[in-house]
Amino acid sequence: MNRSSLLLILYLISWSTPGPAQSSTNEEVAARSDVIDFAGAFQNDGFKIRDGNFSGKITKETPAIVAVNLYNGNAYWFTVSSSEKDNRFAVAVFDEKGSPITTQPYQAENRAAAGFAPESSGLYYVKIALQDGTPSTFCLIYSYK
């Protein structure tokens, strides 16, 4: 995936992410509630849920990509869920050059996660792909320690 494709997708995600002046839809609330419940399991291992979330529409043809600044010395879990219980997701992480990062994957029902500890601080991209299911609203949050 080239840099201009990443930037276009980032623009689309930021455009579809509700801001403080917009109200959330029932699908966004359901996806956010489910992903917060899911990420809560990582709190038992000392992870803290970062404030904020990323949500939007996703289809098999159009994955979502979110840019995040991460820090060496921390460990992270990126968790995603959907308003549709039959959806299956994959979460992948890429460095600032677009190279894939090895992560610890997790997938169960309509939830997926990827965990890793960056070797260097900087900009990373988190890709959420709908592997199976119908177009829907997703929510991504991440935890750190």
C-alpha positions, 0 to 999 in steps of 0.5 A, a space after each residue: 500500500 503506497 503512502 497516497 493510498 494510506 493518506 486517502 484512507 486516513 482522510 476518510 476515517 477522520 471524516 467519518 469519525 464523529 466529533 464532539 458536535 456529532 451524535 453517535 448512532 446506535 451502531 456506533 454505541 453498540 460497537 464502542 460498548 462491545 470493544 470497551 468490554 473486550 479491551 477490559 480484559 487487557 486491564 487485568 494485565 496492567 493495560 490502560 485504555 487510552 481515551 478516545 476511539 475511532 469508528 466508521 463504516 467498513 466493508 470488505 473492499 474498503 479497510 480502515 486505517 488509523 494513524 497513531 503515535 506510539 512510544 518505545 518502552 510501551 506495549 500496546 493492544 489495538 482492539 476492534 469490534 462491530 455492530 454486527 455479531 457475525 463479522 470477522 476482523 483482522 487487525 494489522 500494524 504497519 510502521 511509518 514506511 508501510 512495512 508490516 509489524 509482527 503482532 500477537 493476533 487475537 480473534 473471537 466472534 466479532 472481535 479482533 486485536 493485535 498486540 505488540 511493543 514498538 522498537 522505536 517511537 514514531 508514527 504507526 498505522 493500524 489497519 482494520 480489515 473486514 474478513 467476513 460479514 456485512 458492511 457495518 460500523 466498527 469501533 477501534 480503541 487501544 490500550 497501553 502499559 
